[in-house]
Amino acid sequence: MHLIDVQTVTKIFRTRLKKGNVVALDAVSLTVGPGEIFGLLGPNGAGKTTLVKLIMGMLRPNTGVITINGLEPEDPRSRQRVGFLGENYRFPTHLTGGGLLRLTCRLFGVPTSKINDTTDHLLGIVGMEKWSQTRIAKYSKGMTQRIGLAQSLVGEPELIILDEPTDGVDPVGRVEIREVLKRIRDGGTTVFLNSHLLGEVEAVADRVAILKNGRLVRVSSIDELTHQQDQYRIEAVIGDNQVNIPAEMGKRVSISSDALVVEVDTTAQLNDIIDLLRFNKIEIQAILPQRISLEQSFMQMLQASGDEVGS
C-alpha cells in the first residue's frame, strides 16, 4: 500500500476577479511509497503548498481522491502516524527545545513514564542535545528547524510531511538538516518534502514530482533526471594526441589533455571508442556517464512543457 496516493486531483479556488476562478491543481496523480524521501518541486504558484494542504486535510479537492495509509484526509485516523512541519510555523519562544518536545509528547498521549526518554531520543536524532535547556527565542533558524523536525517525529510516524524545511536557513544549517532527513529516512520513516531549493532536494531525495501551473510535468528518480542521455566522460591521459572519432562510432563533444566527452547511440559504439583509444596507446583511467544538475534538468522540462516558466 502507498503511504500517499493522489489520483486525478483537481483544486479550483473561486474568485470574484475578472480573470475568473484559479485552477491550483489540474488532474494531478502521484504516489509515495514507504522508506523514501520524496520531493515536490515547482515554481512559485505551481500548486505545491495547495497539494500539501490537501494531503493534510486542510483543504478538500474539487475532484479526485487522496488517501494516506488507505484513508482519506477527512478521516482523522489517516494522520495518526503522520508528522507535519508547516511553512512559517511558530513555536512558543518562552519554551526550551526540550520543553517543546515534552509538551508535544503530552499532546500526542505519550505515557508520562516515557516522555523524558522520548524527548532525549528525538533531541539525539536532530543533534540538539546541547541546546535542550535553551529557550527557543535564542535559537538560530537552523536550530529552530531542527527542533521542528524533532516535534514532527513524536509518536513514531511512518510519514512526515515538510513544507519548505530549509527556507531561510544558512548553508551550515541546510547541511545539518539534510543529514537529519537522511537519518530519519534510514530509520524507516518516509519523508514528503515540499521545497523550491532544488540543490537541497537533489542532495537528499530519492524521487521527485515536478509541478507547473497546477499540472504534473513528471515523476522520476533523481538519477533519471540528472543523467545526461547517451553522453560519457572518458578520463584518460590524452596529452597532445589527436583523437579523431569516426562518424559511425559516435560524436566527440569535447576534448582536453585529461578527458574526452563523447555522445553515442549504443554501448557498442562506446566500446569501439575505447578500443580506438587503447589502439593509440592512450591510458584510460575512468568512464563516467555525464550528469547535469537537477536545476538544469528542472528548467529543461519546464521549458519543454510549453508556456513561460513561472518565477
C-alpha positions in Angstrom: 0.0 0.0 0.0 1.2 3.5 -0.8 1.6 5.9 2.1 0.3 8.7 -0.1 -1.9 8.1 -3.1 -3.1 11.1 -5.1 -5.4 10.2 -8.0 -6.6 12.8 -10.6 -6.9 15.6 -8.1 -8.2 19.0 -9.2 -8.5 22.0 -6.9 -10.2 25.2 -8.0 -10.3 28.4 -6.0 -13.4 30.6 -6.6 -12.6 34.3 -7.0 -14.5 37.4 -7.8 -11.8 38.7 -10.0 -12.4 39.4 -13.7 -9.9 36.7 -14.7 -12.2 34.1 -13.1 -11.5 31.1 -11.0 -8.0 29.8 -10.3 -7.1 26.2 -11.1 -4.5 25.5 -8.5 -4.2 21.8 -9.4 -5.3 20.1 -12.6 -5.8 16.3 -12.6 -2.6 15.6 -10.5 -1.7 11.9 -9.8 1.3 10.6 -7.8 2.2 8.1 -5.2 4.7 8.0 -2.4 6.0 4.6 -1.1 7.5 3.6 2.2 11.1 4.3 3.0 11.8 7.1 0.6 12.4 10.9 0.6 10.0 12.3 -2.0 10.5 15.8 -3.2 7.7 18.1 -4.5 9.1 20.7 -6.9 7.8 23.6 -9.0 8.0 27.4 -9.5 6.1 29.7 -7.2 2.4 29.3 -7.9 2.8 25.8 -9.2 0.4 24.3 -6.6 2.9 22.7 -4.2 1.5 24.1 -1.0 -2.1 23.6 -2.1 -1.2 19.9 -2.6 0.3 19.7 0.9 -2.8 21.2 2.4 -5.0 18.8 0.5 -2.9 15.8 1.8 -3.1 17.1 5.4 -6.9 17.6 5.1 -6.7 21.4 5.4 -8.4 21.7 2.0 -10.7 19.4 0.0 -10.3 18.7 -3.7 -13.0 19.5 -6.2 -12.4 16.2 -7.9 -10.2 13.2 -7.4 -9.2 11.1 -4.4 -6.4 11.4 -1.9 -5.5 8.7 0.6 -2.9 8.4 3.4 -2.4 4.9 4.6 -5.5 4.0 2.6 -7.7 6.5 4.4 -9.0 9.9 3.1 -7.6 13.0 4.8 -11.1 13.8 6.2 -10.7 10.8 8.4 -8.6 11.8 11.5 -7.2 8.2 11.6 -5.3 8.9 8.4 -2.9 11.2 10.4 -2.4 9.1 13.5 1.1 8.0 12.1 1.9 11.3 10.2 4.2 14.1 11.4 4.0 17.6 10.0 6.1 20.7 9.9 4.4 23.6 8.0 6.0 26.6 6.4 6.4 29.7 8.5 5.4 27.9 11.7 5.8 29.5 15.1 6.6 27.8 18.4 6.2 29.4 21.9 9.5 31.2 22.2 9.5 31.1 26.0 9.8 27.3 25.9 13.1 25.4 25.7 13.6 22.9 23.0 13.2 20.1 25.5 10.1 21.7 26.9 8.5 21.9 23.5 9.1 18.2 22.9 7.8 17.2 26.3 4.6 19.3 25.6 4.2 17.7 22.2 4.6 14.3 23.8 1.8 15.1 26.2 -0.5 16.3 23.4 0.2 13.1 21.5 -0.7 11.0 24.5 2.8 9.6 25.1 2.8 7.8 28.5 4.2 10.0 31.2 6.8 7.4 32.1 8.2 7.5 28.5 8.2 11.3 27.9 11.7 12.1 29.1 13.2 9.1 27.2 11.3 10.0 24.1 12.5 13.7 24.3 16.1 12.6 24.8 15.9 10.2 21.8 14.4 12.9 19.5 16.9 15.5 20.6 19.6 13.0 19.7 18.2 12.3 16.2 18.3 16.1 15.3 21.5 16.8 17.2 20.0 19.3 19.6 21.0 17.7 23.0 23.3 20.5 23.9 20.6 23.1 23.5 17.7 21.2 25.1 17.6 23.7 28.0 18.0 26.8 25.9 14.9 28.9 25.2 13.6 28.8 21.5 13.9 32.6 21.5 17.7 32.2 21.4 17.7 29.6 18.6 19.1 30.3 15.1 16.8 29.5 12.2 18.6 26.2 11.6 18.2 25.2 15.3 14.5 26.1 15.2 14.0 24.0 12.1 15.8 21.0 13.7 13.6 21.2 16.8 10.6 21.5 14.5 11.7 18.2 12.8 12.0 16.6 16.2 8.5 17.5 17.2 7.2 16.1 13.8 8.7 12.8 14.9 6.7 12.5 18.1 4.5 9.4 18.0 6.9 7.4 15.8 5.2 8.4 12.5 5.5 6.3 9.4 5.4 9.5 7.3 6.5 13.1 7.9 5.4 16.0 5.6 7.6 19.0 5.5 6.8 22.3 3.8 9.9 24.3 2.9 12.0 23.0 5.9 15.3 24.7 4.8 13.8 28.0 3.6 15.8 30.9 5.2 18.4 28.6 6.8 22.1 29.4 6.3 24.3 26.9 4.4 25.6 25.2 7.5 22.1 24.8 8.8 20.9 23.3 5.5 23.7 20.7 5.5 22.7 19.8 9.1 19.0 19.4 8.1 19.9 17.3 5.1 21.8 14.9 7.4 18.8 14.8 9.8 16.5 13.9 6.9 18.7 11.1 5.8 18.9 9.7 9.3 15.1 9.9 9.5 14.7 8.0 6.2 17.3 5.5 7.2 15.4 4.9 10.4 12.4 3.8 8.3 10.3 7.0 8.2 9.1 8.2 4.8 9.7 11.9 4.1 7.5 14.0 1.8 9.4 17.2 1.2 8.0 20.4 -0.5 10.8 22.8 -1.5 11.8 25.3 -4.1 15.5 24.8 -3.2 16.5 22.3 -6.0 20.0 21.8 -4.7 18.7 20.7 -1.3 16.2 18.3 -2.8 18.9 16.8 -5.2 21.1 16.1 -2.2 18.5 14.1 -0.3 15.6 13.0 -2.4 15.1 9.5 -3.9 12.3 10.6 -6.3 10.6 13.9 -7.1 7.4 15.2 -8.7 7.6 18.4 -10.7 4.5 20.7 -10.9 4.0 23.6 -13.3 0.8 25.8 -13.3 -1.0 23.2 -11.4 -0.2 20.3 -13.7 2.1 17.4 -13.2 5.1 17.6 -15.5 7.0 14.5 -14.4 7.6 12.0 -11.6 11.0 10.5 -11.6 14.1 9.4 -9.6 16.9 11.9 -9.1 19.2 9.6 -11.0 17.0 9.5 -14.1 16.6 13.3 -14.1 20.3 14.1 -13.8 21.7 11.5 -16.2 22.8 13.2 -19.5 21.3 10.9 -22.1 24.0 8.9 -24.1 27.0 11.1 -23.1 30.1 9.7 -21.4 33.2 11.3 -20.0 36.3 9.2 -20.6 39.1 10.3 -18.3 42.4 9.4 -19.9 46.0 10.5 -20.4 45.3 12.2 -23.8 48.0 14.9 -23.7 48.7 16.2 -27.2 47.3 13.1 -29.0 44.9 13.8 -31.8 41.7 11.8 -31.3 39.6 11.5 -34.4 36.2 9.7 -33.8 34.8 8.2 -37.0 31.1 9.2 -37.5 30.0 5.6 -37.2 31.4 5.4 -33.7 29.6 8.5 -32.4 30.3 12.1 -31.7 33.1 13.8 -30.0 31.6 16.5 -27.8 34.8 17.9 -26.2 38.4 17.0 -25.6 41.1 18.1 -23.2 44.5 16.8 -22.1 42.9 14.6 -19.5 39.4 13.8 -20.7 37.2 13.1 -23.7 33.4 13.6 -23.8 31.6 11.6 -26.4 27.9 11.1 -27.4 26.9 7.6 -28.6 23.8 5.8 -29.6 24.7 2.4 -28.3 27.2 0.8 -25.8 28.8 -0.9 -28.8 29.8 2.5 -30.1 31.2 3.4 -26.7 33.3 0.2 -26.7 34.5 1.0 -30.2 35.8 4.3 -29.0 37.5 2.7 -26.0 39.2 0.2 -28.4 40.3 3.2 -30.6 41.9 4.9 -27.6 43.7 1.7 -26.4 44.9 1.1 -30.0 46.5 4.5 -29.9 48.1 3.6 -26.5 46.0 6.2 -24.6 45.7 5.1 -20.9 42.1 5.1 -19.8 41.5 6.0 -16.1 37.7 6.1 -15.8 34.5 6.1 -17.9 31.7 8.1 -16.3 28.1 8.8 -17.5 27.7 12.6 -17.9 25.3 14.2 -15.5 23.6 17.6 -15.2 22.3 19.2 -12.1 18.7 18.8 -11.0 18.2 22.5 -11.6 19.3 22.2 -15.2 17.0 19.2 -15.7 14.2 21.1 -14.0 14.5 24.1 -16.3 14.7 21.9 -19.4 11.5 20.1 -18.5 9.6 23.3 -17.6 10.6 24.9 -20.9 9.8 21.8 -22.9 6.3 21.7 -21.3 5.4 24.9 -23.0 4.3 28.4 -21.8 6.6 30.6 -19.9 8.4 29.3 -16.8 7.0 30.9 -13.7 9.1 32.9 -11.2 
